[in-house]
């Protein structure tokens, strides 16, 4: 199996696994039981991971890092937590049409509760217009929520500009950095005034089931409702026994992510795109006119359904879009927002590389996709009509 679905999840780094193993067997103490040595050792391991994450993000203090089960929980906590605590200031939240389902579905829930949500449109490049953002911020706006990089196309948003606009207008900025962290140079929170930021370890060769929410320390503290009531873990915001091995793994994974050769991954991605464009007719790379994550390629292959293509290449693991949207028959909301037709959106695949992707795997993937596309098109009346100019 050639695995090229790294925006869905990544292989656990060997060094990360080795760091986790002691806390799965020998050092199994409860991190909240600091009356004895085993509990203290587990607690120290958690604090080390908190420091590793804070240093990677250039956060000013490790206490700004709060552990969650992943980015989806962090997004839910941040959106709902701000909405609950800031209703006296307003009920308006701004996001975009191309956000992850965790954001869009949470916003839909808040909308049913009376909150006003503005969904900013994007252009063909997948980016919002910053002037649209500025004009959408009103007196009752309490939060702007935008992703750092799109999980389907890899398009990188101008989050520094967004953060500065929000700071100038005294509006909180929540950044979903789930796909961004570990796939490019990390966010520098000393230079970019993001208020809340979400990450998930399994996107950068860490374990599944662990993530974090960064909450900036400000002169006027950011107020959030408690996510899970129970013990005093995470300053009482999220009760429950710490998953020590997962937290350790996240800390190690984010520390190792800085060692990744981004240029090498980008070169493999670019080569794959160029070869497919040369060997196949009517291939389009979505978002290629703008900065993208080095590992991500969204490719529309005219009149070749992604579902049919993937069934023809069972040894190549790719996807048709977000893993969280798998199972729906609807075309990608991201691609539709970018102006693709429903038919073209259904003919789009997502290929996402990792530091473990080899040149040989890229060659194997190109060969398999080209052969499969030729086979599908040769048996397609629709393709034949399109070739004759009788269909768009």
C-alpha positions in Angstrom: 0.0 0.0 0.0 1.3 3.4 -1.0 -0.1 5.8 1.7 -0.8 9.3 0.3 -3.7 10.4 2.6 -1.6 12.2 5.2 -4.1 15.1 5.6 -6.4 12.4 7.1 -3.8 11.1 9.5 -0.1 10.3 9.6 2.1 7.4 10.6 3.4 7.5 14.1 7.0 8.6 14.2 9.3 5.9 15.6 10.9 8.3 18.1 7.4 9.4 19.2 6.5 5.7 19.8 9.6 5.1 21.9 8.8 8.2 24.0 5.3 6.9 24.6 6.0 3.3 25.5 7.2 3.8 29.1 4.0 5.5 30.0 1.9 2.6 28.6 3.6 0.0 30.7 6.1 0.9 33.5 5.3 4.6 34.3 1.5 4.2 34.4 0.9 6.5 37.3 -2.0 9.0 37.4 -0.6 12.4 36.7 -3.0 14.0 39.3 -1.7 11.7 42.0 1.4 13.8 42.8 1.6 12.4 46.4 3.9 9.6 45.1 6.8 9.2 42.7 4.9 7.5 39.8 2.2 10.2 39.8 4.9 13.0 39.9 6.8 11.4 37.0 3.6 11.3 34.9 2.9 14.9 35.9 6.4 16.0 34.9 6.0 14.3 31.5 2.8 16.3 30.9 4.5 19.6 31.8 7.4 18.7 29.5 5.0 18.2 26.6 3.3 21.4 27.4 6.6 23.2 27.2 7.5 21.5 23.9 4.2 22.6 22.3 4.5 26.1 23.7 8.1 26.4 22.4 7.1 25.1 18.9 4.4 27.7 18.6 6.5 30.4 20.3 3.8 30.9 22.9 4.8 33.1 25.8 4.0 30.6 28.5 3.3 26.8 28.6 0.2 27.6 30.8 -1.4 28.8 27.6 -1.6 25.2 26.3 -4.7 23.2 27.2 -4.9 19.5 26.2 -8.0 18.1 24.5 -8.9 14.9 22.7 -8.1 16.6 19.3 -8.8 19.6 17.2 -12.5 18.9 16.9 -13.0 19.2 20.6 -10.8 22.2 20.8 -12.8 23.9 18.1 -16.1 23.1 19.8 -14.8 24.3 23.1 -13.4 27.6 21.7 -16.5 28.4 19.6 -19.1 27.4 22.2 -17.1 28.7 25.1 -16.7 32.2 23.6 -20.3 32.3 22.5 -21.5 31.5 26.0 -19.3 34.0 27.8 -19.4 37.0 25.4 -23.2 37.2 24.8 -23.2 40.5 26.8 -20.9 42.0 24.1 -22.5 40.5 21.0 -23.8 37.5 19.2 -22.0 37.7 15.9 -19.4 35.3 14.6 -17.5 35.4 11.3 -16.1 32.3 9.5 -15.7 31.2 5.9 -17.5 28.9 3.6 -14.5 26.6 3.3 -13.9 25.7 6.9 -13.7 22.2 8.3 -17.0 20.5 9.2 -16.1 20.9 12.9 -16.3 24.6 12.5 -19.3 24.7 10.2 -21.4 22.3 12.1 -20.7 24.0 15.4 -21.6 27.4 13.9 -24.8 25.8 12.6 -25.6 24.7 16.2 -24.9 28.2 17.5 -27.1 29.7 14.7 -30.0 27.6 15.9 -29.5 29.2 19.3 -29.8 32.7 18.0 -26.2 33.6 17.1 -25.6 35.4 13.8 -23.0 33.7 11.6 -21.4 35.3 8.6 -19.9 32.8 6.2 -17.4 34.7 4.0 -17.1 33.6 0.4 -13.8 32.7 -1.2 -12.4 33.3 -4.7 -11.2 30.7 -7.2 -7.9 30.6 -5.3 -9.8 29.5 -2.1 -9.0 32.8 -0.2 -11.3 35.2 1.5 -11.2 38.9 0.5 -9.7 40.8 3.5 -11.9 43.8 2.6 -15.0 41.5 3.0 -13.7 40.5 6.5 -13.2 44.2 7.5 -16.7 45.2 6.3 -18.3 42.2 8.0 -16.9 43.1 11.5 -19.7 44.9 13.4 -20.2 46.2 16.9 -21.7 42.9 18.0 -19.0 40.7 16.4 -17.3 38.7 19.2 -15.2 36.2 17.2 -13.6 35.5 13.8 -12.8 31.8 13.1 -10.6 31.0 10.1 -8.3 28.0 9.3 -4.6 28.5 8.7 -4.5 26.1 5.7 -7.3 24.3 4.0 -7.4 20.5 4.6 -8.6 19.7 1.0 -6.6 22.1 -1.2 -3.7 23.0 1.1 -4.3 26.7 0.4 -2.6 28.8 3.1 -4.6 31.7 4.4 -3.1 35.1 5.4 -3.6 34.5 9.1 -1.2 37.2 10.1 -3.3 39.8 8.3 -6.5 38.4 9.7 -5.0 38.4 13.2 -4.0 42.1 12.9 -7.4 43.1 11.6 -9.1 41.4 14.5 -6.7 43.0 17.0 -7.3 46.4 15.6 -11.1 45.9 15.9 -10.9 44.3 19.3 -12.4 41.0 18.1 -11.1 37.6 19.2 -9.5 35.4 16.5 -9.7 31.6 16.6 -7.4 29.9 14.1 -7.8 26.3 13.2 -4.2 25.3 12.6 -4.9 21.6 12.4 -3.5 21.0 8.9 -0.9 23.8 9.1 1.2 22.7 12.1 3.7 20.0 11.1 3.4 20.6 7.4 5.2 23.9 7.1 7.1 26.3 9.3 5.2 26.6 12.6 3.1 29.6 13.6 5.0 32.2 15.6 2.6 33.4 18.2 5.0 36.1 19.3 4.6 37.8 15.9 1.0 36.9 15.1 -1.6 38.0 17.6 -3.9 34.9 17.4 -6.1 34.6 20.5 -7.0 30.9 20.2 -5.4 28.2 18.1 -6.3 24.5 17.6 -3.9 21.6 16.9 -4.2 17.8 16.6 -1.2 15.5 17.1 -2.1 12.8 14.5 -1.7 15.3 11.7 2.1 15.6 12.4 3.1 12.0 13.1 1.8 12.0 16.7 -0.9 9.7 18.2 -4.6 9.9 17.6 -6.9 11.1 20.4 -4.9 14.1 21.6 -4.8 17.7 20.6 -4.6 21.1 22.2 -6.2 24.5 22.4 -3.9 27.5 22.8 -5.5 30.4 24.8 -3.5 33.6 24.8 -2.8 35.2 28.1 -4.0 38.8 27.8 -4.3 41.7 30.2 -8.1 41.1 30.1 -8.2 37.3 30.2 -10.1 35.4 27.5 -13.2 33.9 29.0 -14.3 30.4 28.1 -16.9 28.1 29.6 -15.8 24.8 31.1 -15.7 22.1 28.5 -15.9 19.0 30.7 -16.8 19.3 34.4 -15.1 17.0 36.8 -11.7 17.2 38.3 -9.3 20.1 38.4 -7.3 19.0 35.3 -6.5 21.8 32.9 -7.3 24.4 35.5 -10.7 23.0 35.9 -11.7 23.6 32.3 -11.5 19.9 31.2 -11.9 17.3 33.9 -10.8 13.7 33.4 -7.7 11.5 33.9 -4.8 12.6 31.7 -3.9 10.4 28.8 -0.2 10.7 29.7 1.2 8.6 26.9 -0.7 10.5 24.2 0.3 13.8 25.7 4.0 12.7 25.7 3.6 11.6 22.1 2.2 15.0 21.0 5.0 16.8 22.7 7.6 14.7 21.0 5.9 14.8 17.6 5.6 18.6 17.5 9.3 18.9 18.6 10.4 16.6 15.8 8.3 18.3 13.2 10.8 21.1 12.9 13.3 18.7 11.4 11.1 18.0 8.4 12.5 18.8 4.9 9.6 20.8 3.5 11.4 21.5 0.3 11.9 17.9 -0.5 8.2 17.1 0.1 7.2 20.1 -2.1 9.4 18.9 -4.9 7.8 15.4 -4.9 4.3 17.0 -4.9 5.2 19.3 -7.8 6.7 16.5 -9.8 3.6 14.4 -9.3 1.3 17.3 -10.5 3.5 18.0 -13.5 3.6 14.4 -14.6 -0.2 13.9 -14.3 -0.8 17.2 -16.2 1.5 16.1 -19.0 0.3 12.5 -19.3 -3.5 13.2 -19.0 -5.8 15.6 -20.7 -7.9 18.1 -18.9 -6.3 18.0 -15.5 -6.5 21.0 -13.1 -4.7 21.7 -9.8 -7.0 23.5 -7.4 -5.4 26.4 -5.6 -2.1 26.2 -7.5 -2.0 29.9 -8.1 -1.5 30.6 -4.4 0.7 29.4 -1.5 -0.2 25.8 -0.5 1.0 23.3 2.1 4.1 21.6 0.7 2.4 18.1 0.8 -1.1 18.7 -0.5 -2.5 18.4 -4.0 -6.2 18.8 -5.0 -6.5 17.5 -8.6 -9.6 17.6 -10.8 -9.5 15.0 -13.6 -12.3 15.9 -16.0 -15.1 13.3 -16.3 -13.4 10.7 -14.1 -15.3 10.3 -10.8 -13.0 10.2 -7.8 -14.9 7.2 -6.4 -14.4 5.2 -9.6 -10.8 6.2 -9.9 -10.0 5.1 -6.3 -11.7 1.8 -6.8 -9.3 1.2 -9.8 -6.2 1.8 -7.7 -6.7 -0.2 -4.5 -3.0 -0.1 -3.6 -2.8 3.7 -3.5 -4.4 5.4 -0.5 -5.7 8.8 -1.6 -9.0 10.5 -0.9 -11.7 12.6 -2.5 -11.5 15.3 0.2 -11.9 15.6 4.0 -11.9 12.4 5.9 -14.6 13.9 8.2 -16.9 14.3 5.2 -16.4 10.8 3.9 -19.7 9.0 3.4 -21.6 11.9 2.1 -22.7 11.9 -1.5 -22.6 15.6 -1.8 -19.7 17.3 -3.7 -17.0 19.0 -1.6 -18.3 22.3 -0.1 -14.8 23.6 -0.3 -14.5 23.1 -4.1 -18.1 24.4 -4.7 -17.2 27.5 -2.8 -14.1 27.9 -5.0 -16.4 27.9 -8.1 -16.1 24.3 -9.3 -19.2 22.7 -10.8 -20.7 19.8 -8.8 -19.6 17.5 -11.6 -16.0 18.7 -11.4 -16.0 18.6 -7.6 -17.0 14.9 -7.8 -14.0 14.3 -10.2 -11.5 15.7 -7.7 -8.9 13.7 -5.7 -6.8 14.8 -2.8 -3.2 13.5 -2.5 -1.3 14.4 0.6 2.3 13.4 1.2 4.5 13.0 4.3 8.1 12.9 5.2 8.0 9.2 4.7 6.8 9.4 1.0 9.5 8.1 -1.3 10.3 8.9 -5.0 9.4 5.3 -5.8 5.9 5.7 -4.3 5.4 8.9 -6.3 6.3 7.1 -9.6 4.1 4.1 -8.6 1.2 6.5 -8.0 1.6 8.4 -11.3 1.7 5.1 -13.2 -1.4 3.8 -11.4 -3.5 6.9 -11.8 -2.6 7.4 -15.5 -3.5 3.8 -16.3 -6.7 4.0 -14.4 -7.8 7.2 -16.0 -7.2 5.9 -19.5 -9.1 2.8 -18.7 -12.1 4.7 -17.2 -12.2 7.2 -20.1 -11.9 4.6 -22.8 -15.1 3.0 -21.5 -17.0 6.3 -20.9 -19.6 7.6 -23.4 -19.6 10.9 -21.5 -15.8 11.3 -22.1 -16.3 10.5 -25.8 -19.0 13.1 -26.1 -16.8 15.6 -24.3 -13.9 14.8 -26.6 -16.1 15.6 -29.6 -17.1 18.9 -28.1 -20.7 17.8 -27.5 -20.4 18.2 -23.6 -18.8 20.8 -21.4 
